[in-house]
Amino acid sequence: MTQRFVTRPDAGGFRVTDIWTGEVAVIAMTRQTGLSEEDAEHTAKLLNSRSEREDRTVVQ
């Protein structure tokens, strides 16, 4: 399965990007930019794990 959240280098370190929207991931109203590579990878892993567990069924 393709991972939704990936890490990318940015001017201040690394960022976590949502590849579905192209936007930087936001956690608790904080953009996930300027992170160390280790922190960015950890954050992306957590977000991907959460994304894979969510039920995307449309309830009618």
The 8 nearest C-alpha neighbors of each residue, nearest first, counted from 0:
[[1, 2, 51, 3, 47, 50, 48, 4],
 [2, 0, 3, 4, 47, 18, 51, 5],
 [1, 3, 4, 47, 0, 5, 18, 51],
 [2, 4, 18, 17, 47, 1, 19, 5],
 [5, 3, 17, 43, 16, 2, 47, 18],
 [6, 4, 16, 15, 43, 7, 3, 17],
 [5, 7, 15, 14, 39, 16, 40, 13],
 [6, 8, 14, 13, 15, 9, 5, 16],
 [9, 7, 13, 12, 14, 6, 10, 11],
 [8, 10, 13, 12, 11, 14, 7, 33],
 [9, 11, 12, 8, 33, 13, 32, 14],
 [12, 10, 33, 9, 13, 34, 32, 8],
 [13, 11, 33, 9, 34, 35, 10, 8],
 [14, 12, 8, 34, 9, 33, 7, 36],
 [13, 15, 32, 7, 31, 6, 33, 39],
 [14, 16, 6, 5, 24, 31, 23, 39],
 [15, 17, 23, 5, 24, 4, 22, 18],
 [16, 18, 4, 19, 21, 22, 20, 3],
 [17, 19, 21, 20, 3, 16, 4, 5],
 [20, 18, 17, 21, 3, 22, 4, 16],
 [21, 19, 22, 18, 17, 16, 23, 3],
 [20, 22, 18, 17, 19, 16, 23, 24],
 [23, 21, 20, 17, 16, 24, 18, 19],
 [22, 24, 16, 15, 17, 30, 31, 25],
 [25, 23, 16, 31, 15, 17, 30, 22],
 [26, 24, 30, 29, 28, 31, 23, 27],
 [25, 27, 29, 28, 30, 24, 31, 42],
 [26, 28, 29, 25, 30, 31, 24, 42],
 [27, 29, 26, 25, 30, 31, 24, 23],
 [30, 28, 25, 26, 27, 31, 24, 32],
 [31, 29, 25, 32, 24, 23, 26, 28],
 [30, 32, 14, 24, 15, 25, 29, 23],
 [33, 31, 14, 34, 30, 13, 15, 12],
 [32, 34, 11, 12, 13, 14, 35, 9],
 [35, 33, 13, 12, 32, 39, 38, 14],
 [34, 36, 38, 37, 12, 13, 39, 33],
 [35, 37, 39, 38, 13, 40, 34, 12],
 [36, 38, 40, 35, 39, 41, 34, 42],
 [39, 37, 41, 35, 40, 36, 34, 42],
 [38, 40, 42, 36, 41, 37, 34, 15],
 [41, 39, 43, 37, 38, 42, 36, 44],
 [42, 40, 38, 44, 39, 43, 37, 45],
 [41, 43, 39, 45, 44, 40, 38, 46],
 [44, 42, 46, 40, 4, 45, 41, 5],
 [43, 45, 41, 47, 42, 46, 40, 48],
 [46, 44, 48, 42, 43, 47, 49, 41],
 [45, 47, 49, 43, 48, 44, 50, 42],
 [48, 46, 50, 44, 49, 45, 4, 43],
 [47, 49, 45, 51, 46, 50, 44, 52],
 [48, 50, 46, 52, 47, 51, 45, 53],
 [49, 51, 47, 48, 53, 52, 46, 3],
 [50, 52, 48, 49, 53, 47, 54, 46],
 [53, 51, 49, 50, 48, 54, 47, 55],
 [54, 52, 50, 51, 55, 49, 48, 56],
 [53, 55, 56, 52, 51, 50, 57, 49],
 [54, 56, 53, 57, 58, 52, 50, 51],
 [57, 55, 54, 58, 53, 59, 52, 51],
 [58, 56, 59, 55, 54, 53, 52, 50],
 [57, 59, 56, 55, 54, 53, 52, 50],
 [58, 57, 56, 55, 54, 53, 52, 50]]
